[in-house]
Amino acid sequence: MNETILSRTMSRLFGGAVAGLGLLACPLALAQDTSGQPMQRVEVTGSSIKRLATETSLPITTIRAADFAKQGLTTAQDVLNTIPMNQTSTVSASAVGSGTGGRSSADLRGLGGDKTLVLLNGRRLANHPYFADTVDLNIIPIAALERVEVLRDGASAIYGTDAIGGVINFITKRSVKGNALTVEGYEPLRRGGGNEQRINLSGGWGDLNRDGYSMFGVLDYHQQSALRAVDRSFSRTGVRPDRGMNEVSRTTFPANFFSDNGIAGNPYFASGCRPPDTAPALDEPVCEFDFTQYVDNVPKTRQYSAMAKFNRQFTPDHLGSLEFVFGRSTNEARVAPPPLSNIGVTMTSASPYYPGAGVTPAFPGLTGENLDISWRPTETGGRVNTDSSSTVRLLATLEGTLAGWDYNAGIAHSLGRARSIFDGGYVIDQRIIDGVGDGTLNPFGPQSAAGAEFLQNSLLLGEYLHARIHSSAVDARASRELMTLPAGPLGFAIGAEFRRDRAKYFVNRALASQASSSGSADAQDQSGARSIGAVFSELNVPVIKDLELNFAARYDHYNDVGGSFNPKVALRYQPVKQLLVRGSFNKGFRAPTLFDLYGPQTTTNSSDTYDDPRLCPGGTPIPGANPNIVCGQQQNVRGGGNPNLQPERSRTYSAGIVVEPLPSLTVSADYWNIRLKDQISALAEQTIFSNFARYQDLFVYNAAGNRLDYVLDITSNLGEVRTRGLDLSVLYRLPRNPFGNVSLSLDGTYVNKYDYQNERGGPFTENAGRYADATPVFRWRHNLLLTLVSGDYTFNLSNRYMSHYVDQNTAVAPEFANNVGHYSTWSLSTTFTGHKQFELTAGIKNLFDEEPPFTNQVTNFQLGYDPRYTDPLGRTVYARLTYKF
């Protein structure tokens, strides 16, 4: 950042053109301190000003680690699923067939994971290298956490331009005393896989007050076995005539063919194909492949994490810390055998496997002409893709008090790595072409010994994609009370940050180019780098005794896309102890990520099946077109980065009220309204194929015009997003009774509106309460928790609820249009803490064995339900034991 920009920005900040901190929402029950102990000045998520904790009232939802451990929440994704405003759209199961790298992401307000900022102890981690837009939640060291704080308001003015939807701050323990070993086990009561195990070890040494130092460390390992789609009745097939669903492929085994004379067929059609994998089609004498039977509902996953922290009290006013964090996640996902069509697999009458030549049954009308083969070599098994991602962060900080200022400074370096591996089932295209062409391979039936050996030698194994992202940062901030006004102290904070990000994407061209089914056959190496500088400031002004105004602002400058000034202003009014009123306004700005700009462009299969709009209009192939390829089949879609992207911009308004009519009852309601312009995203494939007239320029055909090479769907600037809704919260603490202490809490989010445009100036699509292009937006979501503490026992009964919505309905006839029912699951647990060295938790998740509601969505490879929002495991028992020593 040059000197002119810095001086101009500082002038603007100090001149008062600053805007505010956000919604104010801690329960009013915290408004008094009854401990009798000196109150500590702390920094809270959403503010740079340190103040007495009892003076804050921020829009923060807090989940403590002790609570989510008791509820059987095993991953950071599980924890965030208890936050109703989190409209998660990428989970570990999304990696099945979709190339997400196995990541899980947070998505506050449904604006996209790239607009939710994820922090660890108030500072950034390296984003997932494949997308560079958000942290992979799988690498968060959950065993080291003390709590999770979710700031539900936009915070671009405080934390940076990518905090449009809100901030999630994972906060680890500051110290650990003694050692502890914890083991956990989770077992679904239905048959199949999906069971989980965890073990972690923690230990701490030293005492800051006594020894002048402290240190602690945590090691954690978690794994979950795979659950196949066929192990659940609601997901075992894509053929549901009762629901109008017929998600099949005509690239199958035994293979379909299309002859030079225009005959489409399968030599085993007359004998019923090869059930249960394949069945006869109704409109052509070909077979159809039920690929869903080969899909994982839950992929096999493993997470490793480690954290170590050393604290040194140099003087009573200065504390130094050194922190190391490591996280690694692996995800092994299975889909159907590779679809070998449209790559030039042909058979001549010289092959011993030609229909009617003696091995394969004859087919009417064939006269020895060449055949174009559409085949899946099921003998090699399904395709297995293993993704791994890891993050390492080293952070050094110094904090304390100097000349009346509270300060905090840090220097950090993060490294994120990701890699993808062919682990089985992928084959070398050219060998298949050669093997079928010379008569070695039989695409219609079992292989000979020579054919089986040839096929096994055609497998493609090894790493085909690798990516790295480096992020180095230095930051400093300081705050103090400038003066005391008649209504109270005037709080002020100022800070600066500099970050350097570098990303590289390596494609093993020698490997990936050999398999068209890999999704990376035509990808190229890419790299990018950027520098980001920022200055920010905050001012908290007590106007009158019960009214505070908060102003904050931040200027970020990207060396590749320019700068942005983002203000925020908020107010807090508490005329009486039982009533708090708050409101805020802020502007946001999000630059395209390095992956958005420079991510390698790759061609892969669409998730759904489509008719080629030019070669199979209305489901009828034009003369000479191969119906096994152009009608009702997966098509090629090419996605990736776009160096011409422009930043997104947003405006957010909010207003809320907190009422405490009784000391034991707190009720809050917060209205939010967000408008986002120039959204950075790729069009949903369903949108492109459903409107060929509008998007025909995206369809790329070969020179002859008789084959669709791909549909171009790279990341672009789309139109606006407009969403608004209400957050509701109730906390009721029942009077003490002979059974113990009972509390009831309810957190819910109602989305009144969610509309978006697929292009600038285009029509708005309504998404609230309905599945639009790629996801549903739930009108109402809530989490209910009833807790009873009785002596050494704690009992928890929880409910997670998501309202019904109109289904996707793009792949079914109008008479089969569906409404997805609501989804409500209950969980029960008890924890015993009556032993000095042991703590035991046992519970049941999905107490009533609720199945996911049926959906005809085709965005995910799993069919019959939506893996992003519902749990296929069913009733699951679990136990957790901690031994302290």
Summary of the structure (lengths in Angstrom):
residues: 885
radius of gyration: 29.1
end to end distance: 52.2
largest distance: 100.9
contacts: 3225
relative contact order: 0.13
helix: 13%
strand: 48%
